[in-house]
Amino acid sequence: LDQYEDEYRKVLLDRIQAKLNGQPITVAEAAPEEPEMDLVDALMASINAEKAKAEANGTLSERIEELKTTEVK
């Protein structure tokens, strides 16, 4: 356990000591928040994309019939 160092505790104690000594405390800017993704919207978009792709390629049964009538050389 001695091989690990508690970085958070060390930084916190350093900041507390700096504040007690009257030194200014610098605060890092928070990372900008990313907009939350609506999982239902993402799922619907995925389903609609697959439907569009299937419609563009024809239905499976149509494709099977097409392959049956294709002449093999």
C-alpha positions as CSV (number, residue, x, y, z in Angstrom):
1,L,0.0,0.0,0.0
2,D,3.0,2.3,0.5
3,Q,3.7,2.2,-3.2
4,Y,0.5,4.1,-4.0
5,E,0.1,7.8,-3.4
6,D,-3.2,9.5,-2.9
7,E,-2.9,12.3,-5.4
8,Y,-6.3,13.8,-4.6
9,R,-5.6,14.1,-0.9
10,K,-2.1,15.6,-1.6
11,V,-3.5,18.3,-3.9
12,L,-6.4,19.0,-1.5
13,L,-4.1,19.4,1.5
14,D,-1.8,21.7,-0.6
15,R,-4.7,23.9,-1.5
16,I,-5.9,24.0,2.1
17,Q,-2.5,25.0,3.2
18,A,-2.2,27.7,0.5
19,K,-5.6,29.1,1.5
20,L,-4.4,29.2,5.2
21,N,-1.3,31.1,4.1
22,G,-3.4,33.7,2.2
23,Q,-2.4,32.6,-1.3
24,P,-4.9,32.8,-4.1
25,I,-6.5,29.5,-5.1
26,T,-6.7,28.9,-8.9
27,V,-9.6,26.8,-10.1
28,A,-9.4,25.0,-13.4
29,E,-12.2,25.7,-15.9
30,A,-14.8,22.9,-16.1
31,A,-14.9,21.0,-19.4
32,P,-17.7,22.1,-21.7
33,E,-20.7,19.8,-21.3
34,E,-21.6,17.7,-24.3
35,P,-25.2,17.5,-25.2
36,E,-26.9,14.4,-24.0
37,M,-27.8,11.8,-26.6
38,D,-31.3,10.6,-26.5
39,L,-31.1,6.8,-26.8
40,V,-34.6,6.4,-28.2
41,D,-33.8,8.9,-30.9
42,A,-30.5,7.1,-31.7
43,L,-32.3,3.8,-31.9
44,M,-35.0,5.1,-34.1
45,A,-32.4,6.7,-36.4
46,S,-30.6,3.4,-36.6
47,I,-33.8,1.4,-37.4
48,N,-34.8,4.0,-40.1
49,A,-31.4,3.8,-41.7
50,E,-31.6,0.0,-41.8
51,K,-35.1,0.2,-43.3
52,A,-34.0,2.6,-46.0
53,K,-31.0,0.4,-46.8
54,A,-33.3,-2.7,-47.0
55,E,-35.8,-0.8,-49.3
56,A,-32.9,0.3,-51.5
57,N,-31.7,-3.2,-51.9
58,G,-35.1,-4.8,-52.2
59,T,-36.6,-7.3,-49.7
60,L,-34.9,-10.5,-49.0
61,S,-37.6,-12.6,-50.7
62,E,-37.3,-10.4,-53.8
63,R,-33.5,-10.8,-53.8
64,I,-33.8,-14.6,-53.5
65,E,-36.2,-14.8,-56.4
66,E,-33.9,-12.6,-58.4
67,L,-31.0,-14.9,-57.7
68,K,-33.0,-18.0,-58.6
69,T,-33.8,-16.5,-62.1
70,T,-30.2,-15.4,-62.7
71,E,-28.4,-17.6,-65.1
72,V,-25.1,-19.0,-63.9
73,K,-22.3,-19.2,-66.5
